[in-house]
Each structure stands twice: as structure tokens, then as C-alpha cells.
Amino acid sequence: MSKNDASMTSFSTIPEKTPEKLPNGESNQAFEDDDSVCKSDEKQQIETAIQELKEQITDDDHEDLYFDESKVNPVVKILISPVKMLEELFNRYKRFIPIIVVVIIFLGVTAYMVVALIWNFNRALTLMVIWLVVVAYNIYAFIRDYFGNDLMPYLKPVYKTVNKNMFWLQWVFVACVVGGLATWIAIDTSKRPEQLISGAGYLVFLFILFLTSKHPERVRWRPVFWGLLIQVCLGMFILRTQAGFDAFNWLGNIFQTFINYADEGARFLYGDDFADHYFAMKVLSIVIYFGAFISVMYYIGAMQWLIFKIAFLMQITLGTSATESMVAAGNIFVSMTESPLLIRPYINDLTTSELHAVMTAGFGTIAGSVLGAYLGFGIKAVYVIMACFMAAPCALAVSKLVYPETK
């Protein structure tokens, strides 16, 4: 059988006939019978192939075979001609349509932001910050997707050098951070050295946790050290610098505004006196509001994206897994019963150490409903959010000290 014959459809592949003559030259008695069988098989294969072709023809294709476009009403042709033109344009330029839509949205948001900044700069400041973050990320994504391969030859030598000296670079960085932090604390407490007494209690608690560890000989000190270091650095940055305090104060105001949206919904549902039944109508409304918001973010994929980004930041510092890192970050604003919803698809795959980290992070921070209750009592959100931010990395550090990862 030739090469062209082998590339034909299935019904062209016909088994070879039985030879007419036997090897000894005598007539083969079964030749005629086998030839008829061969013809029968050939006919069956052709019928099977035709049936398969019929099944492949859809109803629309079948209708097109008998449809006469000349019989279409001229008025209908005029009405559907714009639709056909749009369909042709879409098929021709469908690669560029998403880009055009993104550009239009970007220009619209930019114009709205400029007008809002001119109208009221303070109220539009949040929008400007979000806009700058989105623009910066999209510029990075554009360079990564379209110029990443071109830049890799120039970046590979840098990566190789960093990976080759990673051990020493890590220790130099840690020494610089610890040395700078110690110098800062020494200068800051030089006039009141009694403030350092609390540091002794801090170390005593860590020593007790190490003694009560499930596997003290298998403690990984990287998450412990980095978690505690981030906590102390956040405390110094927020409490001892004006820029840090202003940043968290701004974040607290944003969260207060977000909480007020739940109050508006409760007022619409229960009336203006809903706050008289504080827990039932105000606090529980915040819980439902948060749960619905997280579900929507999960549905559109925002939570999955956030999990990946926060996991990356945690892995380069604490070295913890994505799931426990995300729960620790989520517990900054939501409760220990709501934050596991962020990793709902992965809960069954968590190790015992990761489950312990999830529980520790939950107990180490306050619930979103409690945060709303504190704000309702008049407490400034900046102080509560500051405590939650400081507690999140510390909770991971303590959990990995008490129950180290062994799997």
C-alpha cells in the first residue's frame, strides 16, 4: 500500500486478499470465498465511513445546503446587514477588541479620577492610590509578557550571581536589619531605658514556647525569626515614624468607610434605630456583609490572585506555605471562622502544622465584627488595625515554634 493510500480515510484501508496461488504453485481453494469476504468487508467499511460523515454534518450545515438566500425578504436583509457587518468586524479584529476595551476603561477611569481630584482632592486620594497601584502593576505585566524573553539574557547573569551567593547575602541582610533595628531602639530608649524591661518578658515567652514545642529539635528558625522581626519592625515604623502612622491612619479611615456601607444597608433594612439592637442588627450585619464580599471576590477570581501574591511575599520572607500565609493575612480584618473561607478548596489538604497555624492566626487577631464594634464605641481604627497587622506575622512565628512543620 502506497504512502498516499495510507493517508486516506478509514474506508480506503482495505485488508490484503488471500493469494490466488499457494507457495507450491497449486490453486488456493479458499481464494474465492476470501475474496467475497474481502468485498463484504470493503462494503461495510464504506457504509461505516458514510454514516460517520452524516453524523458530522450538523443541522445548520444541512439547512445551508438547501437555503436559498435570494428568497430572503429585502427588508430583513437591510435590518440584519449591520449585525453581519459587526460580526465580520469582530471576527476580523477579535484579537484587538480586549485591548481596545481595556484602553477605553483606563481612559474613562483616568478622566473620572482627574475630575474627582479637582473637585475634592482629599476624598479622591483613595481612588488615586488604587489607580497608581493598578497602573504600576499593568506596566509590570506588560513588560513581563511582551519583553520578558528579550530581557532574560540580561537578567540571567544577575540571577546566577544572586543564587550563587544567596547564603551570604541573606546573612548580610539579616545582620544589617538587626543591627539597624538595635541601634534605632537603643537611641529611641536612651532617655528611658526602663522601656527595655518588656523585652526580657518577650524573650521569656519565646523560651517557654520553645520548651513546650511539639518537635523542638525540628523547629525551622527562618519563619520564627522573620515573623518576630516583621512584628517589631512594623511596631517601630507605625509608632515611631510619622509616615507610618499617617499611612495606617489613612487605611483605618478607608476601612471605616467600608464598614459604614454595612450600616447603610442595616439602616435600610431595619430603620434608623437599628443601632439600638447593637449586636443583632449592627454587628451581625457586618458579618454578613463581609461574608458576601469575600464570596463575590472569590467568584470573580480576586481572592485567588491575592492568595498568589501574598504567598509570594510570605515565601521570600517567612518561608511559610501559601494557604497559612493567606489565612494569616485575611485574619487582619476577618474572623477566624471567615478567613478559612479564603482557602476553602485547600482545607482538606492542610497538614497538622498548617492547621495549627490557621488556628493560631485566628486567635491572634480580632474578628471583623469585633473591629466594627470597637469602631462603633469610638475607638480609632488605626490602633486596632495596627495591632492586627503586627499580630499576623507574629502568629505564624509562634505557630511554627510550637508546632513545626514535619511533612
N, C-alpha and C positions, 0 to 999 in steps of 0.2 A: 504494500500500500504506500503510495507516494506521500510526501510531506503535505501537499495541498489537500489531499484526501483526508489526512488526519486532522486538519484544522476545520473541516466542515462540521455541520450539525450532527446531532446524535444519530439521525436516521441514515446518514451516509456511511456509518461504520458497520460494515456487513461482515459477518464471520466467513472465513475461507471455506470453500466447498471441499467435500471429501474427494480425493484424487480419483480420476476415472480409471486409472490403471494401478494395480498393486506393484510393489517394488520388483516382484519377479516377472512383471510383464503381463500377468493374467488380468482379465477383466474383473473389476470390482462390482460384485453383485449388489452391494448396498448403495452404489452411486446414485441411481435414480431416486431411491427413497430419500437419501440425504439431500439431494438437490431439491426435491419438493419441500422438504422441511426447511431448507435454507430460504426458499422463496416465501414460504409461510412466515418465517421469522422476519424476513425483509419487509413483507407487507405489514406485519404487526408493528415493527419499528416506525414505519412511515405513518401509520394511523396514530400511534402514540405521539409522535412529533407534531402532527397536525392538531391533535387535541390540546397539546401544551401551548401551541401558538394561539389557538382560540381562547384559551383561558387568560393569556397575557393581554388580549385586546379588551380594554375597559369599555364601559358603557358609553363614555364620552367619545372614545375613538370610533366606536361603532356608529354613533349618531353622526359624527363628522363625515363618515363615508357616504351618507345619504342626505346630508344637509346642503341645500341649495341657497347660498347667500343672496342670490338675485331676487329671491322671493321675500326678502325682509322688507318690512314697511319703511319707506324713506324717512318718515318722522322718527321712527325708532333708531334708524341709523344716525340721524343728527343728534339724538339725545345721548346715545351711547358712545359717540365718537370722542368726546372729552375724556370719558373713562378709559377708553382704549389708548388714547394718547398718554394719559398719566401712567397707565400700566406699562406701556413701552418705555417711557422715560424712567420709570422705576427699575425695570429690568436692565436698562442700559447703564444707569448710573447708581445702581444699588450699593456699590462699594463706597460711594461718596456721601450717600444720604445720612448715615450715622454721624459722619464728621460735620456735615452742614447743620444737623440738629444740635450737636454739642456747641458749635460756634454760636448759633443763634441764642441758645440758653445762656452761654457765657456772656455774650454781649448784653443780653437783657438784664442779667443779674448785676453786671458791672454798672450799667446805666442806673439801675434802681439803687445800687449802693452809693453811687456818686450823689444822686439826688437826696438820698437819706442823710448822707454826711453833711451836705449843705444845709439841709433843713434842721437837723438836730444831731450834732456830732456825738454827744455822749450816748444817746440811745442807739445810734448806728455803729458804735465802736465794736460791739459783739459781732455784728454782720461783717465788718471789715476784717476782723481777726479770722473768722471762719473762711472768708473769701481768700485771704492770703495763704492760709494753710492748704486750701483746695488747689489754688493756682500753683503753689510750690510743689505739691505732690504730682500734679499733672505734668509740670515741666520735667520733673524727675522721671516719671513714667514714659514720657515722650522720648527723652534722651536714652533711656534704658531700652525701649522697644525698637527704635529706629537707628540708633547709633551705638548700641551696646556691643555688637560684634566688631565694629570698627575700633572701639576704644579698648577692647580686651587685650590686644597685643601690647598696648602701652601700660595697662594695669597689671598684667600678669607678673612682670618683674617685681612690682611693689608687693603683690600678694605673696610671692615666693619669699621675699625678704622678711616680711612680717611673720609668716608661718614658721620660717626657719628660726627666728629669734623670739617667738611668742612667749616662751618661758621667761626669758629675761625682761621682755617688755612688760609682761604682767606684773612682775615683782617691782620693777622700777615705778610703774604707775601706782601700784598699791603703796609703795613707800612714800611717793610724793603726796598722795592723797592723805595718808595717815599723818605724815609729818606736817603738812599744811593745816590739817584739822586740829592737831595737837597744839600747834603754835597759835592758831586762832583762839582756841579755848583758853590757853594759858594767858593770852593778852586780855581776853574778854573777862576773865575771872581774877585778874591780878589784884583788883581793888577789893574783891570779896571772895577770898579763897575758900570760905566755908561752903560755897556753892558746889565745890568738887566732892563734898562728902557723899552726895547722892550717887556719884559714880561708883563708890565702893559697894553700895547696895545693888547697883546694876550688875556688877561683876559677881556678887554673891548669888543672885538669882540665876545667872547663867551657869555657875558652877553646880548649883543644886539640880538644874535641868540636865546637865551632863551626867551627874551621878545617877539620876533616875531614868536615863535613856534606855530604850529597848535594846539597842545594839550599840553601846558606847564605842566599841572597837571599830565600828564601820561608819562612823559619822564622817560625812563629807563636809569639810570646813569651808568650802567655797560658798555655798548658799548661806551658811550661818554668818560668815564674815561679811559678805556683801549685803545681806539683809539688815544686819545691825548697823553697818556703815551708812547705808542709804537712809535709815531712820534718823541717825544722828545728823547727817548732812542736811536732810530736809528740815529738821528742827532748827539747826543753826541758820539755814537760809531763810526760813519763814519768820522766825522770831527775832533774828539779829540783823536782818537787812530790810531796808525799806522797799526795795524792788520785789523781794519775795512776798512780803506782807501784802503789797498792793496787788500782786498777781492773784494770790489766793482770795483776797477780798473781792476782786472782780469775779472770780469763779464762784464765790459764795453768793454774790448778787445774781448771777446767771441762774444758779440753782434755785434761789428764792423765787425768781420769776417763773421758773419751770414748775415749782410747787404751787404757785398761785393759779396756774391753769387748772389744777385739780380742784382748787377752791371754787373757781368759777363754775365748773361742772357740778360740784356739790350744791352750790347756791341755786343753780338752775333746776336741779332735781328736788332738793329738799326745802328751798326757800331761803330767805335772808337770815333766818335764825338757826341755820344748820350748825353753827359753832356752839350752840347751847348743848348739844349732844356731841361732845368733842370727839370721843373715840369712835363711836358708831358711825358718825356722819362725816367727820373730817379725816381722821387717821385712816380708817378703812377705805375711804375714797382714794387716798394717796396710794395705798397698797394696790388697789385695783388699777389705778392709773399707771403705776409703774409696771405692773404685770402686763397690761395691754401694750404699753410702749415697747417693752422688751420683745414681746411676741411679734409685733409688727417689724421691728428691726431684724429679728431672726428670719422672718418670712422674706424680706427683700434682700437678705444676704449681708446686711451691715454688721451683724454680730460675728459672722464667720470671718469677715475681713478684719474686724477688730481683734478677734482671737489670734489671728496670724501675726498681726503687727505687735501686739503686746507680748505674745510668746517670743518673738524675735528679741525684743528688748530684755525680757527676763532671762533668756538663754545666754545672752552675751554678758550678763552680769551675775545673776544668781545661779544660772545653770539649771533651773527647775524646768519641769515639763510645761507644755502649752496649757493643758487643762487646769492644773492647780494654779498656774500664774494668772490665768483669766479669772478664775473664781476669786483670787485674792484682790485683783483689780476691781472686779464687779462689786465686791463687798464694801468698797469705799462708799457707795451710795445705796445699795440694796441690801436686803437682809440675807441671813444665811439660808433661808428657805427659798428665796428668789434667785440668788446668784447661781446655784447649781443648774437653773434653767438655761444658763448660758452655755453649759456643756452637756445638755440633756442627751444628745446622741452618744456621748462617750462615757457616761457614768458606769455602764456595765463593764468597761474595760479598765477602770482605775485600779491601781494597786492599793494595798493597805496603807502604805506611806502616803500616797496621794489623797486617799480618803481622809486620813488624819490631817493632812494639810488643808483640805477643804473645810473640815470642821473647825480647825484652829483659826483659820482666816475668818470664818463666820462669827466665832465667839470673840475675836479680837477687835471687831468693828461693830458699829451700831446699824440698825435697820433703817431703811429709807423712811418708813413710817415714824420711827422714833426721832429721826432727824427732823422730819416735818413737825412733830410735836414740840421738839426743842425750839424750832424757829417760831412756832406759834406762841411759846412762852416768852418770846422776846430775846432769846439768845442769838448772837450774831453767828451767821453760817460760817464765817471764815474760821472761827475757832474749832467748830465741830468738824468741818471738812479737813482742817489741818491735822487734827487728831486721827481721822480715818486714813489720810494719806500716809502718815507716819507709821500707823499700825499695820498697814498692808504688807510691806516688806519684812517688818519685824515678825509678823505672824508666820510667814514662810520660814524665816530663820529659826524660830523656836520650834516649829513642827519638824524641821529636818534635824534639829538637835535631839529632840525627844524620840522621834520615830524615824530613823534614817531609811533611805531607800536601799533595799537589798535585792531588787529584781531589775 
